[in-house]
Amino acid sequence: MSEEQQEQQFVEVLWEDGSIIKCEIYDVIDFENKTYALLIPLGEDDDDTEVIVMQYIDDDDENGHFQMIEDEDEWNRVCEYVQNLEDEYLEDEDE
């Protein structure tokens, strides 16, 4: 994902049921030679906000799209990695 694409704050993603959800891009991470985006759906209560993790597929130099992670093992590895990043961040804040 280019630096210009990361500056874009909001995206619309096609959800499993065919609906389109507008999300804020919270973060973009590289893990196991793939790029993943952490997305926060707009309009959610802050207390109940769930982060959506999707793989970013770079179609060419200018375009790309988000894709659900369908492989359960890959999903688990990515979620564990994200959780470890969050834990490290929280530990750094406590110091």
N, C-alpha and C positions, 0 to 999 in steps of 0.2 A: 504494500500500500504506500503510495507516494506521500511525501510530507504535505502536499496540497490536499490530498484526500483526507488525511488525518485532521486537518484544520476544520473540515466540514463537521459541524456539531450534531446534525440530525440526519437520520436515514429512515426510509420506509422499508419494512421487510414483509415478505409474504409469509404468513403463518400457516401452520399445518392444516387449519380448517378453511383456508382460502382467503381469510381476511388479511387486510393490510394494517400493520401496526407501526405507528410512528415512534421512533426511539431516539434517545440521545446516545451518542457514542461516548461511553465512559472511559474506555481504555482499549488499546490494541496491543496484543502480545504475540510474540513469535515463540513457538514451542514445537519441537520435533519437526523442524523444517516446514512448518505450516504457520499461517497467520490466523489469529482468532480475534474476534471483537467482543468486548463486554458491552452489552447494550442495556439501557434502562428505558422501559416503556414510559412514554409521556402520559401524564394524567393519573398515575398511580399514587396512592398515599405513601408518604415517606416511610411510615412504619412497616408497610406491607410490600415494599418495593422488592421485586425479584430481579436479579440480573440475568439477562438472557445471554448465553454464550453461543456464538455462531462462528463457523469457519468463514474466512474471507477468501474468495477465489478471485485472483487477478486475471481477468479475461484478456486484457491487452494493456498497452501503456496508459490508457486513459480511463478505462472502465473496469468494473469489478462487480461482484455480487456476494451476498451473504447466503450461506447454506447451512441448514441444520446438520448437526453431527449425528449421523445415523448409527455409527458403530458404538456399541455400549462400552467396550474397552477403551476406545479413544476418548469417549465422553468422560469416563471415570478418571483417566489420566489427566485430561485438561482441567477438570474440576479440582482435582487434588493439587495440581500445579498452581491454579489460581488461589486456592485456599492457603497454600504455603506462602504465596506472595503477600496475601492479606495479613497472615500471621506475622511475617517478617516486618511488614510496614507498621503493624500495631506495636511490636516489640521496640522498633526504632523510636516510635512516638513516646513510649514510656521512659526511655533513657534520658 
